[in-house]
Amino acid sequence: MSVSDPIANMLTIIRNAQKVRKDTVDIPASKLIEKILAIFKQDGYIEDYRLLKDNKQGVLKVYLKYENKKPMISGIKRVSRSGLRVYAGISEIPRVLNGLGSAVISTSKGVVNDKEARKIKIGGEVLCYIW
């Protein structure tokens, strides 16, 4: 089955898996989703992820992170979607929970979090928020 918004699908899979306290979850692979998961790992929201090859597009196995039986991700939200794209210039890059969360931004330099986008002084499409 074809998914019209794979990023929203990934976020929903992770959100639902953490509600039922799963240790791992499988997500259909793509390069964009792999870059977003790399940001989640860098910021400490997930333990790790692995690309499992199959005869089709592949599967990303995501190892979720918990601290004292509480999920590290307390909220996750898709911002820009296929029906309504949301772009932010360098002066409009959002701060999630006053800097406690992260915004994932797709820029011309690649997919980065909001702190990195401010450091390299570049804006782009705001993909999602995580806190």
C-alpha positions, 0 to 999 in steps of 0.5 A, a space after each residue: 500500500 502506498 503512503 501519501 505522507 511517509 514522514 507523518 506515517 513514521 511519526 505516528 508509528 513511533 508515537 503509538 509504539 511508545 504509548 504501548 511501551 514497545 522496545 523496537 518498531 519497524 518503519 518503511 525506509 527512505 533516505 529522508 526518514 533515515 536523516 530524520 532518525 539520525 537527528 532524533 538519535 543525535 538529540 537523544 530521543 531514540 536509542 538507535 536505528 538500523 537499516 534492514 535490507 529486503 528485496 523492496 525498499 528496506 525497513 528501518 528498525 528503530 530502538 526506542 529509548 525510555 528513562 525510568 519506564 517513561 518514554 524520552 519522547 513526550 510529544 511529536 508533531 508534524 508541521 509541514 505536510 503535503 497540503 500545507 507547506 510551512 517554511 521558515 527564514 533564518 529569523 523565523 526558525 521556531 524554538 520548541 518548548 523554549 529550546 527544550 525540544 527540537 524542530 527538524 528543518 529541511 534546508 539546502 544544506 540537508 536535514 538539520 535540527 533548529 539549533 544547527 540551522 541557526 548556527 549555519 544561518 539558513 532557513 527551510 521547510 519545517 518538517 516536524 517538532 519533537 519534545 
